[in-house]
Each structure stands twice: as C-alpha cells, then as structure tokens.
Amino acid sequence: MFILSLSYTAPLTEVDAHIGPHLAWVAGGYDSGTFLASGRKAPRTGGVILAQGERSQIEAFVATDPFVLAGVADYEITQVQMSRTVPGLERLKG
C-alpha cells in the first residue's frame, strides 16, 4: 500500500483553477481500483491518497495528475506494509 502525500506549491487560487480536472483524475484512480481513500489536508495545504498497486504504475499515474502537469503540486510517495488494522479494514494489510 502507498500513501500519496500531495503538497500545494502554488497559491490556492491557482490550485483551484485546476480542481475540476484533478477531481476527474481522482475519480479515475477509484475507477481503476488503485485508490482506496482520499481527502484534503487540514489546513488546506494539499491532500492524502491511500493507493494500492505496483509502485511504477502509481508513479506513472501520479505524473498525469492535472495538478502536477500544471505545476501547482508535488507528491511524496511512501510505501507502507500495514500489519494491524481495526475490524473492517483488513484489506489494507499487506
């Protein structure tokens, strides 16, 4: 499993100009089965996505995020192997 930590590199006005295409991109991640959960950071400095798959696939997909293409955000990709979860989230264990 991977934690995709997105950090904005531009003012929110510039980020918001690309929010529609970014949300469509996120929907594509769910449709493909790659994304498991996502949301904004608080305060709003970026976002976090839980993803599954091969690292090379995830890196390639992240590179197509409209936020990345527009130069308004960067990603940090961290691989984790969950060893314990609450009941109902066993799928996250690797």
JOPE-V866637 format. One record per pair of residues at least 24 apart in sequence whose ideal C-beta (glycine too) atoms are under 10 Angstrom apart, sorted by the first residue. I is the first residue (numbers start at 1). J is the second residue. Records with the same first field share a line. If there is no record, write none. Layout:
I: J / J
//
This chain:
1: 36 / 50 / 51 / 52 / 53 / 78 / 79 / 80 / 81 / 82 / 91 / 92 / 93 / 94
2: 34 / 35 / 36 / 49 / 50 / 51 / 52 / 53 / 54 / 55 / 58 / 59 / 62 / 77 / 78 / 79 / 80
3: 48 / 49 / 50 / 51 / 76 / 77 / 78 / 79 / 80
4: 29 / 34 / 35 / 38 / 46 / 47 / 48 / 49 / 50 / 51 / 58 / 59 / 61 / 62 / 65 / 75 / 76 / 77 / 78
5: 41 / 46 / 47 / 48 / 49 / 74 / 75 / 76 / 77 / 78
6: 38 / 40 / 41 / 45 / 46 / 47 / 48 / 49 / 62 / 65 / 67 / 68 / 73 / 74 / 75 / 76
7: 41 / 45 / 46 / 47 / 73 / 74 / 75 / 76
8: 41 / 44 / 45 / 46 / 47 / 67 / 72 / 73 / 74
9: 46 / 67 / 68 / 70 / 71 / 72 / 73 / 74
10: 67 / 70 / 71 / 72 / 73
11: 72
12: 44 / 45 / 72
13: 72
14: 67 / 70 / 71 / 72 / 73
15: 44 / 45 / 46 / 67 / 70 / 72 / 73
16: 72
17: 66 / 70 / 72
18: 65 / 66 / 67 / 68 / 69 / 70 / 71 / 72 / 73
19: 66 / 67 / 72
20: 66
21: 65 / 66 / 67 / 69 / 70
22: 47 / 65 / 66 / 67 / 68 / 69 / 70 / 72 / 73
23: 66
24: 66
25: 61 / 62 / 64 / 65 / 66 / 67 / 68 / 69
26: 65 / 66
28: 61 / 64 / 65
29: 53 / 58 / 61 / 62 / 65
32: 57 / 61
34: 58 / 61
35: 61
36: 89 / 91 / 92
37: 89 / 92
45: 73
46: 73 / 74 / 75 / 76
47: 73 / 75
49: 75 / 77
50: 80 / 82 / 92
51: 77 / 79
52: 91 / 92 / 94
55: 79
//
